[in-house]
Structure formats: C-alpha cells, structure tokens
Amino acid sequence: MTPLPVDTAGEMKVIPDSDSGHSVAGVGTGSYGEWRHIDSAPKDGTRILVLCAHGGIEITEWFEIWWDQYEDAENGYYRKVRVKTAEGWNSNYPTHWMPLPPVPASLQEEAA
C-alpha cells in the first residue's frame, strides 16, 4: 500500500487514482466541504465520505459491537452486563473525511 503524499505543512496533495488515472483527493474546498482529518469525524453512525490510505474514496460509518456477558454478583447470583467487543471505521484505512453531498434535486423530486 502506498501512503498518500503529504507536503511539509501536512497538507495532502492531489493524487491520481491508480485505477482510472483521475485525481481523487486533495485538501481544499469542494462543492460540499473540505477534507478533514479522520480524528474529527462523527462516531455516532452518521454516514460520511472517507479518503482511504490507498487513495480510494468510500462511504462509511463508525461501528460498535456489543456483547452480553454475565459476571458473578455474589451468593450464586449473576448479573448481565453489556461489553463493547469491537469498534472502528467500516472502511479500509480512512485518513480524511467530509460530509456526504446533498441528494440531487431531481432525485428528491422523483422520490416524492
């Protein structure tokens, strides 16, 4: 996996998509936002666009997996507790994110 090129100021440069040759990334204002570092992304299940370390762009969300477990509560009794067993991005090494763009007006009209 090739890391994304970063200049000395820490800004991501525009890179070509390895499959299509089109530019897929760059920090700056787009039609619906700027790329932000993944550390600032919402972790509430909101679906977002992410830029991955391999240069691809994906739609993803934060996930958490919880499991019921029983622990000893004395005198032969047990209590059920919820334990988080996993969490992370449902994506391939995201480095930056931005909100999803709005749905095109023509599609909103068709759905109505």
QUIRA-V351818 format. One record per run of one state. SS is the DSSP state (H for helix, E for strand, C for the rest). FROM is the first residue (numbers start at 0). TO is the last residue. If there is no record, write none. Layout:
# QUIRA-V351818
SS;FROM;TO  SS;FROM;TO
This chain:
# QUIRA-V351818
C;0;4  E;5;5  C;6;10  E;11;11  C;12;14  E;15;15  C;16;21  E;22;22  C;23;27  E;28;28  C;29;32  E;33;33  C;34;34  E;35;36  H;37;39  C;40;46  E;47;51  C;52;55  E;56;59  C;60;60  E;61;71  C;72;76  E;77;88  C;89;92  E;93;98  C;99;103  H;104;110  C;111;111
